[in-house]
Amino acid sequence: MSAAIKHYLNPLHVYCRLRDVGLGKEKAVFLCRLYERIIFNRCLMTRG
């Protein structure tokens, strides 16, 4: 996976983009934690 894709899929980057589009802090944190647990850690980080 390229460095640019890893950057854009990083949970912190996702959080920042959610905040940029106007989502509140609590909702953005909740969605990012959910994204990190379900998608990022299970699907993306298991691929070397």
C-alpha positions as a LaTeX table, in Angstrom:
\begin{tabular}{lrrr}
\hline
Residue & $x$ (\AA) & $y$ (\AA) & $z$ (\AA) \\
\hline
Met1 & 0.00 & 0.00 & 0.00 \\
Ser2 & 1.44 & 3.38 & $-0.91$ \\
Ala3 & 2.35 & 5.96 & 1.71 \\
Ala4 & $-0.30$ & 8.39 & 0.43 \\
Ile5 & $-3.10$ & 5.84 & 0.77 \\
Lys6 & $-1.93$ & 4.91 & 4.27 \\
His7 & $-1.99$ & 8.58 & 5.18 \\
Tyr8 & $-5.51$ & 9.18 & 3.91 \\
Leu9 & $-6.87$ & 6.04 & 5.59 \\
Asn10 & $-5.24$ & 6.84 & 8.93 \\
Pro11 & $-7.89$ & 7.33 & 11.66 \\
Leu12 & $-6.42$ & 10.70 & 12.67 \\
His13 & $-6.68$ & 11.93 & 9.09 \\
Val14 & $-10.28$ & 10.68 & 8.91 \\
Tyr15 & $-11.03$ & 12.50 & 12.17 \\
Cys16 & $-9.62$ & 15.76 & 10.80 \\
Arg17 & $-11.67$ & 15.48 & 7.62 \\
Leu18 & $-14.86$ & 14.79 & 9.63 \\
Arg19 & $-14.18$ & 17.92 & 11.69 \\
Asp20 & $-13.51$ & 19.89 & 8.49 \\
Val21 & $-16.96$ & 19.04 & 7.14 \\
Gly22 & $-18.57$ & 20.30 & 10.34 \\
Leu23 & $-19.10$ & 17.20 & 12.46 \\
Gly24 & $-18.96$ & 17.80 & 16.20 \\
Lys25 & $-15.98$ & 16.63 & 18.22 \\
Glu26 & $-17.84$ & 13.86 & 20.08 \\
Lys27 & $-19.41$ & 12.41 & 16.96 \\
Ala28 & $-16.15$ & 12.58 & 15.02 \\
Val29 & $-14.27$ & 10.80 & 17.82 \\
Phe30 & $-16.97$ & 8.13 & 18.05 \\
Leu31 & $-16.96$ & 7.49 & 14.30 \\
Cys32 & $-13.16$ & 7.39 & 14.14 \\
Arg33 & $-12.92$ & 4.92 & 16.99 \\
Leu34 & $-15.51$ & 2.75 & 15.28 \\
Tyr35 & $-13.69$ & 3.07 & 11.94 \\
Glu36 & $-10.36$ & 2.23 & 13.59 \\
Arg37 & $-11.70$ & $-0.91$ & 15.30 \\
Ile38 & $-13.81$ & $-2.28$ & 12.47 \\
Ile39 & $-12.03$ & $-1.24$ & 9.29 \\
Phe40 & $-8.55$ & 0.11 & 9.89 \\
Asn41 & $-7.18$ & $-2.45$ & 12.35 \\
Arg42 & $-8.94$ & $-5.52$ & 10.94 \\
Cys43 & $-8.74$ & $-4.93$ & 7.23 \\
Leu44 & $-6.00$ & $-2.46$ & 6.49 \\
Met45 & $-3.35$ & $-3.22$ & 9.10 \\
Thr46 & $-3.44$ & $-6.98$ & 8.58 \\
Arg47 & $-2.08$ & $-6.54$ & 5.08 \\
Gly48 & 1.68 & $-6.07$ & 5.33 \\
\hline
\end{tabular}
